[in-house]
Amino acid sequence: MKVKGTHYRSIWYDFDTDEVKIIDQRWLPHDFRIVTLESLQDFEVAIRDMWVRGAPLIGATAAYGMAMEMGRDASDAALNKAWDILHETRPTAINLRWALDRCRGVLAPLSPGERAGAAMALAHEIADEDVEINRNIGLNGLEIIREIAAKKPAGEPVRLLTHCNAGWPATVDWGTATSPMYHAYEAGIPIHVWVDETRPRNQGAMTAWELGSHGIDHTYVTDNAGGHLMQHGLVDMVIVGTDRTTAHGDVCNKIGTYLKALAARDNGVPFYVGLPSPTIDWTVKDGVAEIPIEERPEREITHIWGRDGAGEISEVQVSPDGSPGGNPAFDVTPARLVTGLITERGVAEASAQGLAAMFPEKVK
C-alpha cells in the first residue's frame, strides 16, 4: 500500500543492495522506519520481538531468513539450525511453520551449491503468493460488502468493525481483513470502519494509520466499545484476521476476538474472517484444546508506548507497582460463531465440510 504517495510492501528484497528490508512496526503509527535484516539472529529477533507482525508476514519473513542464511552457509546443519531457531520465535501463527516446512522441503533434496539461489527464489515466490492471495480475499469480501450496501439507504456507509491489525502491515501487501475495505473504497462504496485499539500493543492504531493513509473513513475505539456499537445498530459486519484456523473452522486470532464474536452473535451481526489458506492448520480439529496460545511478556501489559507532549516516543507505566501482568496473546473463536471464512477461492462455511469443499486437495 502507499505511505505518503510511495508504494511499499511490508518486506522486500532490495536488488540494488542485495538486502532484505522491512518496516519496523514497533514504531508505528508514530514513526515510519525501515530497517535491514542481515543475519539469522536479525530475522529471529524481528519475528520474536514483533518488528514484523501478522501470520502471513511472519511466514514471508522466515522464508527470507532461511534464504539469507543459505547464502552464508548452505550445509544440512545450517538448514536445520535455521529452521529450529526461526520456528521457536512465535508458537501460535501457523504460517511460520508452513513457510519453514516449505523451504526445508524444497531445499533439503538439493546440493549445497544449489540451495542459496533456490531459497531466495522461493522466498520471492512466497511473498508474491501472499500478495495475490490477499488481493483475492479482498475481491471476495467486496461482494459481501456490496450486498450489504445494496440494502442500505443511498449514501449511508457500510459500517465495519475490525480487531487488531489484519491489514497491510500484517501481510506482504493488501492485508486480509482490510483487503475488502480497500476494494470497497476503490469501487466507490461508502464505508466506515470501527477500529478496536487492541490492547496491549494497540495494534489497532496501525489499522487506523493505514486506513487514514488511504483515505478510508474510520474511528478508533476502545476494545470494549464493540458490543455497545452493535447493540445500537451501528455495526453491519465484523471482519477480522486469523493467525491459525483449524480444519473444522475454529479461528485463533488476537486476544479479544472471541468477545467480538459473542457480541456479534447476540446482536445478529455477521462475523467474517479474512482467511489466507496457508493459515489453515489441517492437522488441528479443536482450536481451544489444541492450539498453543503464546504468553507474551507482562511488560506489554504493565507499560505502554506512545507519543508524549514533547512529541517524543516514550514508554510509561500504567499499572501499580508490584502488580503482575498476565498476557495471553491470542484466543480461539469457535466455528459456530463464524458466519463465513473469506478465502482467496471464495467464502467458505466455517466447518470441516465447508473448508474441505473449498480446498479438496488438502483433505486426506
Order of alpha helices (4+ residues) and beta strands (2+ residues): beta-beta-beta-beta-beta-alpha-alpha-alpha-alpha-alpha-beta-alpha-beta-alpha-beta-alpha-beta-beta-beta-alpha-beta-beta-alpha-alpha-beta-beta-beta-beta-beta-alpha
